[in-house]
Structure formats: C-alpha cells, structure tokens
C-alpha cells in the first residue's frame, strides 16, 4: 500500500499524509454537505497529474448537468475527459433493472479496461436503495470486498445522516469513513468534516471546519504547520518614526504585537497608520474591526491625514467588520486565511478584540487568538491586536503568547491628561523602556519625550 494525496487542501494534514491505496473510503453526509464536490475535486486534481480516474454516478440528473455545476469550480477541466484521464460511467434505472450484480460485473469490466488510479461511486446509497435490508447488506459486503482487488483508491459517497450511518453496514465494510455536516449555529450554517475511521493509519480526530468556494473545498485545522516558517530579523516600519525608534527600527517581521490600554488613547489610529504605511510600501494589509465598520475606519484614518480610498480600490488594503455576536471562530479563521492568500497580505490589524468578551468565554477567546497568531506567524504576517484594558495585570492574564506588548494609557499631569505609550515586552530585541507621550495629530501619530526622564536620571 502507498499513501496518495487527497488533493483537498487541509485533508492530508488530518490524514497524516493522505489516503492509502488501494482502499475504499466512504464520504458520508446529508444532501448538500459537499460530498460530490469533494470527490470530484480529488479526481479532477489527480487527473491533472496524469492519473486515470473513473466517475461512476447513479445521480438522476444527466452528466451534462453535473458538468455544468462543476464548471463553477477552478479544479474542473473538461479537456481531461477528451484526453481520457477522466471517464464517466452513468448508472441509470435501466442498468439497475437488469440486476444489481449485472451492474457490478459491467463495472468491473470497465475497470479492467481502464485500470483507473482512482474511482468514485456517487452515491452508492441509490444503487442499493431498492434492495431489502439483508440483500443490501450482502451486496455492499461483496462490492467492497471486490473494491480491494481493483488496486485503486475508491471514494464512495453516501447520503446518510449520523443516525443512519450508525445503523448502516457501509461503515463496517469501508476502510475509512469521513463525515461531512452543515450545522446551524448563531443563525449561520457552518460546515464540518470529521474522520470517523481510517483503517491502518493515524489521523487527526475532532471536527474540522471547511468551506466550499469556486476553488473547491478547503479544510481548516487547529494545527498549523510552522515547518516552512523561518524566523526573520527583518524589521517592519510602523509608519510612526518615534515608535520605530522605541522598538529598535520597527516591529520584527512575522511577529504578533498586542496594543493594549485605555479607551481613546489612539490604538485604532495607530493600527490604521501601520496598515497605511504597509500599503505605501506595497505590502498589502487587512484591517479586521470587531467594533467599527468600513466607513468609520475610513473616517478615523481621515482624522489623522490618511485617505484609504485609493489603497482600498487597488486592494492593497481590505477593511472587514465582524459582528462579535455573529462570529463563528473557525469559519472566520478559514475566511481570513483565504483572504490573506488571495491578497498576499503582509500586515494585519485585529482591532477591538475586547469586544469578543460578550460572545466568547475566556478559554474560547484565548484559543481563537492562539490559532490566529499561529496562522499569521506561519505565513510571515506581521500582526497587531488592539485590546482595551486598564492595568498591566489584566493584559498579561487576558492575552498570552504575544511577541511584543505595547501599552497606551492616560497619565494625569499638573495641567491635563496626556496620552502615553510604552513597550512593555519585545522578544529578540532591545527596546526603549521609557514611558513616552503619544500625540494624535491631523497628520498622524507622533511620539514625544519620556514623561519621567528626570526621575530616571
């Protein structure tokens, strides 16, 4: 047996490398969960690598309709059919009327001629649907036993709920079972994939979020590979000269920074200026706000002399507003990763993560942020998270795992309140330890002198 790629982004990580070949894997789930998309993506992507694939369908609609539906996905290439890398074998009622074993013999005759590397039967539940319980069980047992002799990777779909899957004998005869679901949460549908069985190999257990786009299926796991990420000493300019001096020529590339402090001290403006500087340097950036919408972010940028419209039009900057009450963390993480890849983003700001406290408990919030920081680091993204806190103790307790922590607070002087900024922590770097004045002007943020310089001396 050998391991072959599934051709589904994220699935090989879950399967510790991919599918075993030969083997027969059941892809189960109710209607509309993505079973056909998954198996078609697998065989069309394999066919592009010169594998020979067969698609056996018992669906009622004609193959032309199925082709029309699949043409919406970028993995679909109709020329693979004319080249002979993809062969369709439709199973109609007239074929089944001749007898279920007649169908099996005709199928094996076609397999013997083609010798396919991968075979899809979609869905198998319709083929055996007219048989009584005992006859159906015997037929499925015989069919799966024969599959093991074909020398192919066989992907079989089944329209089954979780309860039906438990009662079905398909789960017993298949070498592997992958279950797809489309769950309702917070009035939104969230897709999940779970490997229930994979004979002879280890796999990552648990339910994993996935999405279906024009590129096909992409699966999101909590484990993000860091193998390809190289720690860099490169500095990233923040767009604020004084802050760059405080941090030793800027933030370290590919690190995560927590910007925390009092309300109204300029955290959002600092994050905007960081993204704006990146766009000017041809480093695309994303602003994710849990508090303000795009118009409000643009207004805040305008108040410090930055017009975001040109960069938004050219897609060097994207502004996304996320309602914390509607946040589905795993889905949002997957959507964010997709956007990062599409934009080839280099910078990101998540503004107002304290707003998540109303919708996520402490443990789930920390887990969500931990997954995001690992994602950003793995992709070499330089990230800033802004949070509203009133003490250093609450900063340390609420958010962990940050490479850099910068605090922004008010300090009362003899005449008035002043905004301040200080670098509390910065890994792998020498940094200024003074508390300095922060000034928000209509031309941007400026950093002043240390407030307590005389006392330090």
C-alpha positions, 0 to 999 in steps of 0.5 A, a space after each residue: 500500500 502507498 499513501 496518495 494525496 487527497 488533493 483537498 487542501 487541509 485533508 492530508 494534514 488530518 490524514 497524516 499524509 493522505 489516503 492509502 491505496 488501494 482502499 475504499 473510503 466512504 464520504 458520508 453526509 446529508 444532501 448538500 454537505 459537499 460530498 460530490 464536490 469533494 470527490 470530484 475535486 480529488 479526481 479532477 486534481 489527480 487527473 491533472 497529474 496524469 492519473 486515470 480516474 473513473 466517475 461512476 454516478 447513479 445521480 438522476 440528473 444527466 452528466 451534462 448537468 453535473 458538468 455544468 455545476 462543476 464548471 463553477 469550480 477552478 479544479 474542473 477541466 473538461 479537456 481531461 475527459 477528451 484526453 481520457 484521464 477522466 471517464 464517466 460511467 452513468 448508472 441509470 434505472 435501466 442498468 439497475 433493472 437488469 440486476 444489481 450484480 449485472 451492474 457490478 460485473 459491467 463495472 468491473 469490466 470497465 475497470 479492467 479496461 481502464 485500470 483507473 488510479 482512482 474511482 468514485 461511486 456517487 452515491 452508492 446509497 441509490 444503487 442499493 436503495 431498492 434492495 431489502 435490508 439483508 440483500 443490501 447488506 450482502 451486496 455492499 459486503 461483496 462490492 467492497 470486498 471486490 473494491 480491494 482487488 481493483 488496486 485503486 483508491 475508491 471514494 464512495 459517497 453516501 447520503 446518510 445522516 449520523 443516525 443512519 450511518 450508525 445503523 448502516 453496514 457501509 461503515 463496517 465494510 469501508 476502510 475509512 469513513 469521513 463525515 461531512 455536516 452543515 450545522 446551524 449555529 448563531 443563525 449561520 450554517 457552518 460546515 464540518 468534516 470529521 474522520 470517523 475511521 481510517 483503517 491502518 493509519 493515524 489521523 487527526 480526530 475532532 471536527 474540522 471546519 471547511 468551506 466550499 468556494 469556486 476553488 473547491 473545498 478547503 479544510 481548516 485545522 487547529 494545527 498549523 504547520 510552522 515547518 516552512 516558517 523561518 524566523 526573520 530579523 527583518 524589521 517592519 516600519 510602523 509608519 510612526 518614526 518615534 515608535 520605530 525608534 522605541 522598538 529598535 527600527 520597527 516591529 520584527 517581521 512575522 511577529 504578533 504585537 498586542 496594543 493594549 490600554 485605555 479607551 481613546 488613547 489612539 490604538 485604532 489610529 495607530 493600527 490604521 497608520 501601520 496598515 497605511 504605511 504597509 500599503 505605501 510600501 506595497 505590502 498589502 494589509 487587512 484591517 479586521 474591526 470587531 467594533 467599527 465598520 468600513 466607513 468609520 475606519 475610513 473616517 478615523 484614518 481621515 482624522 489623522 491625514 490618511 485617505 484609504 480610498 485609493 489603497 482600498 480600490 487597488 486592494 492593497 488594503 481590505 477593511 472587514 467588520 465582524 459582528 462579535 455576536 455573529 462570529 463563528 471562530 473557525 469559519 472566520 479563521 478559514 475566511 481570513 486565511 483565504 483572504 490573506 492568500 488571495 491578497 498576499 497580505 503582509 500586515 494585519 490589524 485585529 482591532 477591538 478584540 475586547 469586544 469578543 468578551 460578550 460572545 466568547 468565554 475566556 478559554 474560547 477567546 484565548 484559543 481563537 487568538 492562539 490559532 490566529 497568531 499561529 496562522 499569521 506567524 506561519 505565513 510571515 504576517 506581521 500582526 497587531 491586536 488592539 485590546 482595551 484594558 486598564 492595568 498591566 495585570 489584566 493584559 498579561 492574564 487576558 492575552 498570552 503568547 504575544 511577541 511584543 506588548 505595547 501599552 497606551 494609557 492616560 497619565 494625569 499631569 499638573 495641567 491635563 491628561 496626556 496620552 502615553 505609550 510604552 513597550 512593555 515586552 519585545 522578544 529578540 530585541 532591545 527596546 526603549 523602556 521609557 514611558 513616552 507621550 503619544 500625540 494624535 495629530 491631523 497628520 498622524 501619530 507622533 511620539 514625544 519625550 519620556 514623561 519621567 526622564 528626570 526621575 530616571 536620571 
